[in-house]
Amino acid sequence: MGATIRKEILIGALVGLITSTIGVVLFFLLFIEGDFEYNLKYAYRFGELGKIIAIGAIPNLATFFLFLKNKRIYRARGVLLIIMFLAIGILLLNLNLI
């Protein structure tokens, strides 16, 4: 795999990670009142964090299809890679392994 391909995948992964983070933060700011840190701990304690992460990852669909439409296939692969890591993380959260 060439250096430029790795670079494109890394850029896509970073965009996917940033998009997911923004999605989670926006969810907390728009739909949950109160302190962000307290609500994050509360969601973790009561097993709701995985659901919030999944909702926050929805904007990754837009970035994925935007990369595909602009023929940035390797960047789309990076976004898909982050989505898979998030899915594994959500699975581990639901199984109480994290």
C-alpha positions as CSV (number, residue, x, y, z in Angstrom):
1,M,0.0,0.0,0.0
2,G,1.5,3.3,-1.1
3,A,2.1,6.2,1.2
4,T,-0.5,8.3,-0.5
5,I,-3.2,5.7,0.0
6,R,-2.3,5.4,3.7
7,K,-2.5,9.2,3.9
8,E,-5.9,9.3,2.3
9,I,-7.3,6.6,4.6
10,L,-5.8,8.5,7.6
11,I,-7.5,11.7,6.5
12,G,-10.8,9.9,6.1
13,A,-10.4,8.3,9.5
14,L,-9.7,11.7,11.1
15,V,-12.6,13.3,9.4
16,G,-14.8,10.4,10.6
17,L,-13.6,10.7,14.1
18,I,-14.1,14.5,14.2
19,T,-17.6,14.1,12.7
20,S,-18.6,11.5,15.3
21,T,-17.2,13.7,18.1
22,I,-19.1,16.7,16.8
23,G,-22.3,14.5,16.5
24,V,-22.1,13.3,20.1
25,V,-21.4,16.8,21.4
26,L,-24.3,18.3,19.4
27,F,-26.6,15.6,20.7
28,F,-25.7,16.5,24.3
29,L,-26.0,20.2,23.7
30,L,-29.3,20.0,21.8
31,F,-31.2,17.3,23.6
32,I,-29.8,17.0,27.1
33,E,-29.8,19.8,29.6
34,G,-27.2,20.3,32.3
35,D,-23.4,19.9,32.6
36,F,-21.8,18.0,29.7
37,E,-19.3,16.0,31.9
38,Y,-22.0,15.0,34.4
39,N,-24.3,13.8,31.6
40,L,-21.5,11.9,30.0
41,K,-20.8,10.0,33.2
42,Y,-24.5,9.5,33.8
43,A,-24.9,8.0,30.3
44,Y,-22.0,5.7,30.9
45,R,-23.2,4.6,34.3
46,F,-26.7,3.8,33.2
47,G,-25.7,2.1,29.9
48,E,-26.9,4.8,27.5
49,L,-23.5,5.9,26.2
50,G,-23.5,3.4,23.4
51,K,-26.8,4.6,22.1
52,I,-25.6,8.2,22.2
53,I,-22.4,7.3,20.3
54,A,-24.5,5.5,17.7
55,I,-26.7,8.6,17.2
56,G,-23.6,10.8,17.1
57,A,-22.1,8.7,14.3
58,I,-25.0,9.3,12.0
59,P,-23.3,12.3,10.4
60,N,-20.6,10.0,9.2
61,L,-23.1,8.7,6.6
62,A,-23.0,12.1,5.0
63,T,-19.2,12.3,5.0
64,F,-19.0,8.8,3.7
65,F,-21.3,9.4,0.7
66,L,-19.8,12.8,0.1
67,F,-16.4,11.2,-0.3
68,L,-17.8,8.6,-2.5
69,K,-19.6,11.1,-4.7
70,N,-16.3,13.1,-5.1
71,K,-14.5,9.9,-5.9
72,R,-12.4,10.0,-2.8
73,I,-12.6,6.2,-2.3
74,Y,-9.8,5.9,0.2
75,R,-11.1,8.7,2.4
76,A,-14.4,6.9,2.4
77,R,-12.6,3.8,3.5
78,G,-11.2,5.8,6.4
79,V,-14.6,6.9,7.5
80,L,-15.8,3.3,7.2
81,L,-12.9,2.2,9.4
82,I,-13.9,4.6,12.1
83,I,-17.5,3.4,11.9
84,M,-16.4,-0.1,12.4
85,F,-14.3,0.9,15.4
86,L,-17.2,2.7,16.9
87,A,-19.4,-0.3,16.4
88,I,-16.9,-2.5,18.2
89,G,-16.7,0.1,21.0
90,I,-20.5,0.2,21.3
91,L,-20.6,-3.6,21.4
92,L,-18.0,-3.6,24.2
93,L,-20.0,-1.0,26.1
94,N,-23.2,-3.0,25.8
95,L,-21.4,-6.1,27.0
96,N,-20.0,-4.2,30.0
97,L,-16.4,-4.9,29.0
98,I,-15.4,-1.3,29.0
